[in-house]
């Protein structure tokens, strides 16, 4: 009768029979791997201090928080801030604007770096490839305030370059920054211009990880560049695409406060006022930190739920999953 049949595991038998040998094995393991565990310490400390400890501050979503009283002595108000947020007269407008801008960015801004990475990969002139890569990376390092200034210089009806061209061909200037119909196209276009090059790095790395033997085999089978793209490159980067797409789904209520706030004005509130800008006006400017935290908690819960659902759907349909 074997040990498995008796319910006794072989490792347990070895420990019982030779404890000194087991201790030496463990000591050898820790001596050999200690440097790797030490490398983990800064990362673990970072997440503990900056990611998990701040979670304790979420309690002020249920308090009438007073900065002088602190967590312990501020009055508990239950779900008051959540009820006030959901009862806001323009709550539906905030939610719709946030979801609409997120959907447009998923539709246009998410595929842009994928296409850029594929096009860069097809370039055979390495000098030209590096030049284009450098040029498209640069906007990522500009703040949204500077991008907003560029937008004003291009789109202003008085001094904007585009309106100069429109007037030069005989048409009236267009008030791009003050017409609600232009707000969302400007937001999506500026997001693509600023982040497309930077986000393409991930997909370029994924393409670099594809085995060259797959391309060689496809060439032997007679596949041209287009068929290599469809049958080797795209399937090769599909796991990276799905993982990043799932992460985007989890952040669907995080449109990006800075970008929206730079281009937003009272005329475009009907199409551009989102949850984050409302939280800034009502929570930060009026000192209602409980309201701000309640809104942040609401976004986190919705994002987490969507991430779980999207992850399950992805696992069932494509086999790719995040968790």
N, C-alpha and C positions, 0 to 999 in steps of 0.2 A: 504494500500500500504506500503510495507516494505521499510526500509532505503536503501537497495541495489537497489531497483527499482528506487528510486529518485536520485541515484548517490551519496548519502551522506554516508560516512563510519561511523560505530558506534563509533570508537575511536575518530573521529573528533567531533562527537556530545558530547562525554564525556568531551573532552578538552574545548569545547565552554561553556558547562554548568557548569563545575567545574574546573577552571584553578588552583585554590589553591591545589586541590587534585592531579592534574597532576604534579605540581611542587614537591609535597611531594613524589610522586611515583618515579620521576626521581632522586631526592636526595637520596632516599632510595636505588635505584638501584646502583648509583655510590658509595655510602658508602659501600654497600655490595660487589661490584666487583672491587673496586679500587686496592686492593692488586694484583689481577690477571693482571690488566692492567699495574701495575708497574713492574711486572715480565717480561712483554713484552719489556720494554724499552731497556735493554741491547742488546737484539737480534735485535730490529729495528735499534738501533744506529750502531751495527756492520755491518748490511747490507747496511745502508746508507753510512757509511764511507769507508768500504772496498770493496763494491760491486757496488754501484751506482755512487759515486763521481768519481772513476777512469774511468768510462765510458766517462767522459768529455775529457779524454786524447786521445780518438780515433780520435780527429780532426787532430792529427799529421800524420795520414795516408794520408791526403790531403795537407800536407805541406812539404817543404824542411826544416825540423825542425833543428833549431840551439839551442843547449842547453843554450847558452849565451843570445840569443834573446828571448827565451820563446815562449809561444803560440801566444802572441799578435803581435809580430814583425817578426816572421818567415814567409818566403815567401810561398804563396799558390801555389801549383803545380797541383791541380786537381787530375786526376786519373793516374798520372805519375808512381807511385810505383806499382799500380795494373797492368798497361800495361807492366812494366818492369818484373814483376813476371811471368805473363802469357807468355811473349815472351822469357823467359829463355829457353836455348837450351834443358835442361833436365827436363822441367816442367812435361812432361808426365811420365817420370821415377819417379819423386818425388811423383806425385799423385798415380801412380800405386803401388809403394812400400808402401805408407801409407795405401791405401785401402787393399792391399794384407795382410799386417801384422795385420790390424784391423780385417779383416775377419777371419784370422786364430785364433786370440785371441777370437773372438766371438764363433768360432766353437769348440775350445778346452778349453780355459781358463775360459769361462763363465759357462759351465756346471760343471766344476770340483768342485767348492764349493758346488753346489747343491747335487752332489753325495756324497761328504764328509759329509755334514750335515745329509743326509738320513742314511748313514752308521753309523755315530756316534749315531743317534737316535735309531738305532736297537741294539746297545750295551747295554747289561743289567748289566754288571759289571761297576758300577759307578766309581770306582777307576781307572780302565783302561781307561774309557771314558775321565775322567778329565786329565789323563796323556797325552793321545793322543791330546786332545784339546790344552793343554799347549805347546806341542812340535810343533804342526803345526801353532800356533799363532806366535812363536818367529821370523821366517824369516821376518814378516811384519815390525819389528822394525829395521831391518838392512838397511843401505843405499845401493843404487845401486852400489856405489863404492866398498863397501865390497863384494857385490854379484859378481861384476866383478872380484875381486881378487879370490874369491872361484872358479869362472869359469876358471880363468887362472891356478889355482892349480890343477884343475881336467883335463883340456883339453890341456894344453901345450904339444907340442911334446917332449920337453926335460924333464920337471919335473912333468908333469901331471899324476895323478894317473891312469886315464883311459888308457892313452897311455902306461904306465908301464904294465898294464894287457894285452893290445894288443900285446906288444912285448913279454911278457912272454909266450903267446900261439903261437908265431912264425910268427906274421904278422908285416908289416911295420907300423910305427906310422902314425896317421891321423892328418893333420893340421886343426883341427876343427875350430879354430878361424880365419883362413886365407883362407878358402874355401867358396865361395859364397853359395854353396849348403847346408852348415850347418848353415848359419846365422839365417834364420827364425826358424828352429827347436830349436836352442839355445834360441832365444828370447821368443818363446812361452813356452818352458819348464821352463825357469827361472821365467817367469811371473806366471806360475802355482805354482811353488815351493814357491815363495815369498808371494803371496797374497791369495792362496787358503784357508788357515786356517782362515785368518782374514775375508774374505768375507763370509765364512760359518756361521759367527755369525748371520747375518741377517736371513738366512734360518733356523737356529736352533731356533731363536726367533719365526719365523713364524710357525714352527712345534709345538713349545710349546703352541702356541695360539689355536691349534686345540682342540676342545672339546673332552675330554676323553669318553664322552657318545657315540660318533661316533665309536670309536674303540670297545667299549663294545657291541654296537648294531651289529657291523660287526662280532664279535666273536660269538655272539648268533646265527647269521645267518650261521655260519660255515666257515667264511672266515679265512684262514691262514695268516701267516705274509706277504706273497707275495701279496695276494689279498688286505690286509689292506693297504699295501704300494701303490698299484695301485689305489684303490678306495677311500682311506681316506687321506693318507699323501700327495700324489702328487696333488690331487685337492685342498687340504687345503693350499698348499704353492704356487699354480699357480698365484694368484694375485701378490704376491711378486716377482715371477719370471718375470711376464710380465712387471711390473713397472721398475725393474732393467734392463730388456732387452731394454725397450724404452729409458732409460737414456743412455745406452751404444750406441744405435743407434745415439743419439744426439751428442755423443763424438767420432764419427767414425774417424774423422781426428786428434784426440788427442791420438796418439799411446803411448806417454810417452817419452819425450826427454831424460831424464836421462838414462833410460834403454838402448835405442838405442845408445846413444853417448858412453856409457861405452864399448860396444862390437863392435862399428863401427871402421873400418879402411879403408884406400883407396882401398884395395883389394876387400872389400865387398860393396863398394858404389853402385854397379850395382843392388844389391838386398836389401840394407839396408839404403840408403840415403833417408830420408823422408822430409816432408815439414818443420818440426821443426828443424832438423839439418841444412837444407839450410838457414832457417831464422836466426839461430844462427851464421852461418858463414858470411852471407851477411849483416845481420842487426846489430847484436851486435858487432862482431869483427871488422867490418868496420865502425861502428858508424852510420849506416843508420837506424835511429830509425823509420823514416817514412815507410821504407820498412818492418821492423818487425811488425809494427802496422797494415799495410795493409794486411799482410799475416794472422795475428791474426783475423782481421775483416772478411777476406774471410772465414776462418775456422768457425767462429761463425755463419755467415750467412748460410753456407752450413749445419752445424750441426742443426741449428734451423729449416731449411726447412725440413731436413730429420726427425727430431723429430715430426713435425706437421703431415707429411705424415704417419709415422709409427704409431703415436697415432690414426689417423683416421682409418687406416687399422685394428689396434688392436681392436678398438671400434666396427667396423663392423663385425669382424670375431670371437672375443672371448668375447666381452662385457667389457673387461678391458681397462682402459684408464688412462693416466697420468694427462691430463688437460681437 
